[in-house]
Amino acid sequence: MHCKSALHLKYKAGGTFNDDVIVEYIDSVLIPYKLKHNFYKLYFIFYSAKFHSKPKVFNHLEKNNIEAIIVPLRFTYLIQPADVIWFSLLKGAYHELWQKWFISNEHSYTKHNNMRSPGYVNCINWCVKLC
């Protein structure tokens, strides 16, 4: 599978991650993936944050034959090694792009003389480029 066709970025200006965002993710990523690959059932693994455990999320998962697997509080460390391995190549390549930006580009500063980040658009473009 070509990565760019599988890349789904969600930017939310307010930074609030809630049940509506999860339902949107289910609709725009999980269900199309399930249909494309003709899966009878998918498993959605997430940790037990309050917004994950809303009836709206569980009802939507159940309606679409997607089973929720919830990692209990204080047990996320058990899946951390997988996260580290799966994302290590992406994080390393992203870090190189960040360093290149830091060294090679002109920077702007806040009124308190803090350097501004490269911005969401650049960071998203880096993620797309890496795929």
C-alpha positions in Angstrom: 0.0 0.0 0.0 1.3 3.5 -0.9 1.7 5.5 2.3 0.3 8.8 1.0 -3.0 7.0 0.3 -3.0 5.7 3.8 -2.0 9.0 5.5 -4.8 10.7 7.4 -4.0 13.8 9.3 -6.4 15.6 11.5 -5.7 19.1 12.7 -8.0 20.6 15.2 -7.3 24.3 16.0 -8.7 24.1 19.6 -6.6 21.1 20.4 -9.7 19.4 22.0 -9.7 15.6 21.3 -13.2 14.4 22.0 -15.8 11.7 21.0 -16.7 13.6 17.9 -13.1 13.4 16.6 -13.0 9.7 17.4 -16.3 9.1 15.5 -15.0 11.1 12.6 -11.8 9.0 12.6 -13.9 5.8 12.6 -15.9 7.1 9.7 -13.0 8.4 7.6 -10.3 5.8 8.3 -11.5 2.6 10.0 -14.7 2.0 8.0 -13.2 2.6 4.6 -10.2 0.4 5.5 -12.5 -2.3 6.7 -14.5 -2.2 3.5 -11.5 -1.9 1.2 -9.9 -5.1 2.7 -13.2 -6.9 3.1 -12.7 -7.4 6.9 -15.7 -8.8 8.8 -14.4 -7.2 12.0 -11.7 -4.8 13.1 -10.3 -4.1 16.5 -9.7 -0.6 17.8 -7.2 -0.4 20.6 -7.2 2.7 22.8 -6.5 3.7 26.3 -9.3 4.4 28.8 -9.6 8.2 28.6 -12.9 9.6 29.5 -13.7 10.8 26.0 -12.9 7.4 24.6 -15.4 5.7 26.9 -18.4 7.7 25.8 -21.5 5.8 24.7 -21.4 7.6 21.4 -18.0 6.0 20.6 -19.0 2.5 21.7 -22.3 2.7 19.9 -20.6 3.8 16.7 -18.0 1.0 16.9 -20.7 -1.6 17.6 -22.9 -0.4 14.8 -19.9 -0.9 12.4 -18.8 -4.2 13.8 -15.5 -2.8 15.2 -14.5 -4.2 18.6 -13.1 -1.8 21.2 -10.1 -3.1 23.1 -9.4 -0.8 26.0 -6.0 -0.6 27.7 -6.7 0.1 31.4 -5.3 3.1 33.1 -1.7 2.8 34.1 -1.2 -0.1 31.7 -0.1 1.8 28.5 3.5 1.1 29.3 2.8 -2.5 28.2 2.2 -1.4 24.6 4.9 1.3 24.7 7.6 -0.9 23.2 5.5 -1.6 20.1 4.9 2.2 19.7 8.6 2.9 20.0 9.5 0.3 17.3 6.6 1.2 14.9 7.3 4.9 15.0 11.1 5.0 15.4 11.9 5.3 11.7 9.3 8.0 11.2 10.5 9.9 14.3 14.1 9.7 13.3 13.4 11.0 9.8 11.2 13.7 11.2 13.9 14.8 13.6 16.3 15.1 10.7 13.9 17.4 8.8 13.4 19.5 12.0 17.2 19.8 12.5 17.7 20.8 8.8 14.9 23.5 9.3 16.5 24.7 12.5 20.0 25.0 11.0 19.2 26.2 7.5 16.1 28.5 7.7 15.6 32.0 9.0 13.6 32.1 12.1 11.1 34.5 13.6 10.7 35.3 17.3 8.0 36.1 19.7 7.9 39.4 21.6 9.6 37.5 24.4 12.4 36.5 22.1 11.4 32.8 21.9 11.9 31.2 18.5 8.7 30.2 16.7 8.2 26.7 15.6 8.2 25.8 11.8 4.4 25.8 12.0 1.7 23.2 11.4 1.8 23.5 7.6 5.6 22.7 7.4 5.3 19.9 10.0 2.4 18.3 8.1 4.2 18.6 4.8 7.2 16.9 6.4 5.0 14.0 7.4 3.6 13.7 3.9 7.1 13.9 2.5 8.3 11.0 4.7 5.7 8.7 3.3 
